[in-house]
Every structure is written in structure tokens, then in C-alpha cells.
């Protein structure tokens, strides 16, 4: 939730190009949606670093964790595309 509060404060930063709110674990789905929504409203934003490395994602083996991260990124890019911001790079 702290990440969402920080992101909300960044909405007023008219020259912000990169927003880094990466935690040690992936944010919950609801929080991801809130973060993506806020990111889509920052007109100057080019990149958002929101997700940890694949080892932090749920899964019993590395392949499962990588697949979960890939699924999360694919969902996130699709959400940004629907919000008219396919130009924001995600990590």
C-alpha cells in the first residue's frame, strides 16, 4: 500500500520519466492495478520498475516463477495498452 501512496504523490511530477517502486516481493493484484492506473496518468512517464526479479514470484521451481513473472508483465502491458499508454516500459 505504501507504493500506491508514493505513486499518487508522483502524479504531480510533470517531468518524471522513471518511477521505481520495486519491492522484495510482487505486489498483490489489486495493488498492481492501482499502480498501473496511476502510472498511466503520469504523462511524462517512460518506465516503471514495479516488479522484483523472477526468484521472488510464487512457484516451486525457477520455470514456474519465471512464468508467473512473465504472466504478470503481460497482464500489466495489456492494462497499460487499454489505458492508452503502451509506451511505458515495465520491469
N, C-alpha and C positions, 0 to 999 in steps of 0.2 A: 504493500500500500504506500510505503514511503516513496517508491519510484514514481507512482502516479502523482503524488503531491509535488514532487520535484518537477516532473514533466509539465504539470499545469502551470507552474511558475515560469517555465521556459517559453510558454506560448507567446509571451510579450517580447521575446528577444527577436527583433526583426532581422538580425544578421547572423543568427545561429545556423551553422552549417552541419555540425555533427553533435549528436546527443548520445552520450554514453551513460547508460543506466544498468550495466551488466551486473548481475548478482552471482552468487555462488551456485544457485540452483535456478532452474527455469521458473519464471513467474507462473502463477495459476492462470488458467484460460481466461477467466473474467478480467484479470489484471492485464493480460496481453492485449485483449480487445480495447481496454481503456487507454493503454499506452499507444497503440496503433492509431486510435482515433485522435488522440492529442497530437501525435507526430504528423498526421495528415493535415492538421490545422496550422502547422508552422510553415509558412510559405517558403522560407529560405532553406529549409532543412534538406540536406542531401544524403545524410547517412544516419542511421540509428543503430547503436550497439545495445541490444536488449537481451541477448541470449548468451549463456555460458558455452563452453566447449562441450562437445558431444558426450564426454565422460560423465557429465553432470545430469544428463537426461535419464529417465527411467529405462530400465532394461536389464536383463540378466547377462547379456554378452554385448561386446562392443558393437556388433552389427545392429542389434536391436536399439541401442542408444543412438547410433548414427541415424537409423531410420526414423526414430522419434524426433530428432532434431530436424531432419530433412522435412518431415511432415509438418512440423511447427512453422518452419520457414516458408514452405509452400503455401500454407494457410495464410500466413501473415502477408506475403506478397500479394496474394489474391485479394485480401481485405483492402490493402492499400490501393490496388488497382480499381476496386469498386468505389473507393473514396476519391478517385481521380488523381492519385499520387503514385503511379507506378515508377516514378523517377527516384524514389527514396531507396537507397541500398540498405540492406539489413544484415546484421551479424548477430 
